[in-house]
Amino acid sequence: MIQHKPSILMPVPSGKWNQRMIGQISRAACFANWFGADLRVLIAPEPDLNQVMKLEEKILARTPRQCAFIIETDGKPISEATKTSAEHRKPEMIILVIEPQLFSRGLKMTAWQQRILEESLEPVLVLSASTKLVPFESIVVPMAGTPMRMDSALSYSLQFGSRARIPLDIVHVSPRQDGRDGSSVGQFSDEFYHEYPRRIEEMIAEASPLSSVRERTIIRGFLHVKGDLIHEIFRSIKPHKGGLLVIEWDGKFVQGRSETIKSIFSASRRPVLVVKPVPEKHSTLTLGGTTIAA
């Protein structure tokens, strides 16, 4: 049986080929090589062939020989072309390069990029055009710790970290409820000293039930903090300058939650990998053709 090499998909709109974008494509090619994958640069809508050849020459001039890439074109709008390519190739991840806003510290997310984030089932790596994409030295995962619920960000990070042999740090941010810690982990923090690490192990096992013992050996630390989610996440990852932040997000740009995800992109100053949650499976009980419970 032939095993196809994994791929990373990088959509680039036609005409958006400034020096920063060319540099990001070159670095993405080397990142894909480190990751053990092929980089496929998707350009849409389809440009003139001569323009594509000139772009390829410029990228090759800045890219080491071992860092290969493939340019593909599609006549459809870029969001539709990305969806079609992802459905066909099943890439390991999609890379989105977002331009920084002028006169601010934010990022200017376009409509097509927002649509990819909303609709993509694959993990999406979001980075600023000014952020250098290099092999990661560590992974940081904020974890909700909701009982009996799979955490897609943690599961993916364990696989990714184990494959690349880089350490993983978990940050569990719990809110305060009536002056108390509302998390399941917090309920054990004042008990006998051996209960706390055991409860952490149980929570990780519940959140990533399919991960192996070998994969979990990359977990380097578990930090339990209380307070504001965004503030505590970035305070915790500040020491990890070469780290990747992995978050789970349902892809819905609704009031309130959209501000949170955009704040993470703007404030992280590092690549952020967005992983969609695992769909919850419901059991259905029927009796004589009648649904009793679902």
Secondary structure as UniProt FT lines:
FT   STRAND          7..13
FT   TURN            14..15
FT   HELIX           19..35
FT   STRAND          38..44
FT   HELIX           49..62
FT   TURN            65..66
FT   STRAND          69..73
FT   HELIX           78..89
FT   STRAND          93..100
FT   TURN            102..103
FT   STRAND          107..108
FT   HELIX           111..119
FT   STRAND          124..128
FT   TURN            129..130
FT   STRAND          138..143
FT   TURN            147..148
FT   HELIX           152..164
FT   STRAND          168..174
FT   STRAND          176..177
FT   TURN            178..179
FT   STRAND          180..181
FT   TURN            184..185
FT   HELIX           186..188
FT   TURN            189..190
FT   TURN            193..194
FT   HELIX           195..207
FT   TURN            209..210
FT   HELIX           213..216
FT   TURN            217..218
FT   STRAND          219..226
FT   HELIX           229..237
FT   TURN            238..239
FT   TURN            241..242
FT   STRAND          243..248
FT   TURN            255..256
FT   HELIX           257..268
FT   STRAND          272..275
FT   STRAND          285..287
FT   TURN            288..289
FT   STRAND          290..293
//
